[in-house]
Amino acid sequence: MSEPQLSIRSAKAKILAQSLARRTGLSMNRLVEQALERYDQDLRAGANAHPIDAVWDLAAEGRKSVLAGATSNHDALYDEHGLPRSGR
C-alpha cells in the first residue's frame, strides 16, 4: 500500500524545503512533517495567540532586569511648571 500524497504547488515552498533538506540531511517529507508538527505544537501552546502577546512577553522579559524600586517617574527632572530643571 502506498503512502498518501500531499501536493503543494508553490515554487517558494519547494525551494525552501530543498534548501533545508540539504542543510539538515532530512528528506523533504520528514522536514515538512517536522515543520507541521512544530507549528501544531506552537498553536496548541498558544504561542501564536495574538501578535501583541509577543510584545507583552518581551516587556515582561525586559522588566526582569529593572532594579527593585525603580520607576518611570521623571518628576526630579522638571520643576513645578513642567520645565526642565537646570543641571546645576
C-alpha positions as MATLAB code, in Angstrom:
seq = 'MSEPQLSIRSAKAKILAQSLARRTGLSMNRLVEQALERYDQDLRAGANAHPIDAVWDLAAEGRKSVLAGATSNHDALYDEHGLPRSGR';
ca = [
       0.000    0.000    0.000;
       1.425    3.393   -0.962;
       1.669    6.463    1.215;
      -0.950    9.189    0.750;
       0.336   12.071   -1.358;
       0.476   15.754   -0.461;
       0.932   18.089   -3.364;
       1.832   21.718   -2.756;
       2.212   23.857   -5.822;
       4.435   26.610   -4.554;
       7.851   27.350   -6.025;
       8.852   29.163   -2.822;
       7.855   26.199   -0.615;
       9.786   23.824   -2.854;
      12.934   25.965   -2.798;
      12.751   26.327    1.000;
      12.171   22.606    1.501;
      15.033   21.641   -0.811;
      17.410   24.099    0.850;
      16.507   22.942    4.358;
      16.681   19.292    3.345;
      20.230   19.809    2.072;
      21.254   21.705    5.236;
      19.677   19.262    7.689;
      20.140   15.985    5.863;
      16.433   15.214    6.311;
      14.218   14.119    3.472;
      11.799   16.770    2.271;
       8.924   14.594    3.517;
      10.372   14.387    7.039;
      11.258   18.071    7.005;
       7.670   19.061    6.143;
       6.329   16.665    8.783;
       8.579   18.186   11.464;
       7.657   21.730   10.449;
       3.949   20.938   10.610;
       4.350   19.148   13.961;
       6.201   22.127   15.423;
       3.614   24.569   14.095;
       0.838   22.427   15.591;
       2.624   22.373   18.971;
       3.092   26.147   18.909;
      -0.567   26.715   18.147;
      -1.656   24.313   20.878;
       0.655   26.052   23.364;
      -0.855   29.409   22.457;
       2.437   30.709   21.078;
       0.572   32.439   18.272;
      -2.487   33.527   20.239;
      -2.184   37.153   19.165;
       0.721   39.207   17.755;
       0.599   41.673   20.674;
       1.329   38.777   23.041;
       4.892   38.728   21.709;
       5.254   42.404   22.695;
       3.982   41.713   26.216;
       6.362   38.769   26.525;
       9.297   40.993   25.539;
       8.226   43.684   28.010;
       7.993   41.136   30.821;
      11.415   39.762   29.937;
      12.943   43.261   29.924;
      11.301   44.118   33.236;
      13.318   41.347   34.917;
      16.489   43.450   34.586;
      14.997   46.589   36.197;
      16.213   47.249   39.725;
      13.692   46.909   42.545;
      12.062   50.244   43.361;
      12.874   51.789   40.000;
      10.091   53.821   38.423;
       9.468   55.638   35.195;
       8.617   58.800   37.151;
      10.779   61.705   35.932;
       9.481   64.403   38.309;
      13.010   65.133   39.556;
      13.923   66.354   36.068;
      11.187   69.031   35.898;
      10.186   71.976   38.058;
       6.677   72.808   39.331;
       5.890   74.459   35.964;
       6.876   71.392   33.955;
      10.061   72.988   32.683;
      13.375   71.136   32.730;
      15.444   71.761   35.848;
      18.856   73.242   35.296;
      21.789   70.854   35.504;
      23.476   72.746   38.361;
];
